[in-house]
Each structure stands twice: as structure tokens, then as C-alpha cells.
Amino acid sequence: DYIGGSESSTTFLGSLDSKKEGFGFIRVDGSGQDLFCPCHEAKDDLWEAIQEGDRLSFRIGFSFNGPVCCDVEAS
């Protein structure tokens, strides 16, 4: 499930704080919270192209380990 529900989920903005080979952390605008982002949540070939500091839009979903960035796109 996503914040705002599946039908009308909320889109968030932030910047890529750190990037590793298969995951990264996105700093959410307004809260300053860093959220986990697995590389498979980046749309198309975005993961290879983005660098730390790049602006992104995403939805926040939930896993057993807590909130996670989903449907990540360049903004």
C-alpha cells in the first residue's frame, strides 16, 4: 500500500542522498527523512543515470522493514 492509497497515492519530492550498487537513500523534501530506495523501483533505466543530489519524485510504500520509495522518476 502507498501513502494516500493505491487509487490516489501521494507523490513526494526529494533528492538522492546516497547511491550504492543495488539501493540508495532519498532525502524527502520537508521532513529531511532518508528513505530506502531499492534500484528496481526506479523507472526505465533511471538507476544507471542518476547521481547523488539529483531531484526525484516518488511514492512512499511500506515493506516489513518500514517505509520505502516506490515508482521513482526524475523530477
C-alpha positions as CSV (number, residue, x, y, z in Angstrom):
1,D,0.0,0.0,0.0
2,Y,1.0,3.6,-0.6
3,I,0.5,6.8,1.4
4,G,-2.8,8.1,0.1
5,G,-3.9,4.6,-1.0
6,S,-3.5,2.7,-4.3
7,E,-6.0,4.8,-6.3
8,S,-4.9,8.3,-5.3
9,S,-1.4,7.9,-3.9
10,T,0.6,11.0,-2.9
11,T,3.7,11.9,-4.9
12,F,6.6,13.1,-2.9
13,L,9.7,15.1,-4.0
14,G,13.3,14.7,-2.8
15,S,16.9,14.3,-3.7
16,L,19.2,11.2,-4.0
17,D,21.2,11.4,-0.8
18,S,23.4,8.3,-1.4
19,K,23.6,5.6,-4.0
20,K,25.1,2.1,-3.8
21,E,25.1,-0.7,-6.4
22,G,21.6,-2.0,-5.7
23,F,20.0,0.6,-3.5
24,G,20.1,4.1,-2.3
25,F,18.5,6.6,0.1
26,I,16.3,9.5,-1.0
27,R,16.0,12.6,1.3
28,V,12.3,13.6,1.4
29,D,11.7,17.3,1.0
30,G,10.2,19.0,4.1
31,S,10.9,16.2,6.5
32,G,14.6,15.6,5.9
33,Q,14.0,11.9,6.4
34,D,16.1,9.5,4.4
35,L,14.1,6.6,2.9
36,F,15.4,3.4,1.5
37,C,15.1,3.0,-2.3
38,P,15.8,-0.3,-4.0
39,C,17.2,0.1,-7.5
40,H,14.3,-1.9,-9.1
41,E,11.9,0.9,-8.0
42,A,13.5,3.3,-10.5
43,K,11.5,3.5,-13.7
44,D,13.1,2.6,-17.1
45,D,16.9,2.9,-16.9
46,L,16.9,5.7,-14.5
47,W,19.0,4.0,-11.8
48,E,22.1,3.9,-14.0
49,A,21.7,7.6,-15.0
50,I,21.0,9.3,-11.6
51,Q,23.7,10.7,-9.3
52,E,23.7,11.8,-5.7
53,G,22.0,15.2,-5.4
54,D,19.6,14.6,-8.4
55,R,16.0,15.6,-7.8
56,L,13.4,12.8,-7.9
57,S,9.7,12.2,-7.5
58,F,8.3,9.0,-5.9
59,R,5.6,7.4,-3.9
60,I,6.1,6.0,-0.4
61,G,5.1,2.4,0.1
62,F,5.5,0.1,3.1
63,S,7.5,-3.1,3.5
64,F,8.0,-5.3,6.5
65,N,11.1,-3.2,7.4
66,G,9.3,0.2,7.1
67,P,8.7,2.9,4.5
68,V,10.3,2.5,1.1
69,C,10.4,4.7,-2.1
70,C,8.4,3.3,-5.0
71,D,7.9,4.3,-8.6
72,V,10.9,6.6,-8.6
73,E,11.2,9.1,-11.5
74,A,13.4,12.1,-12.3
75,S,11.7,15.4,-11.5
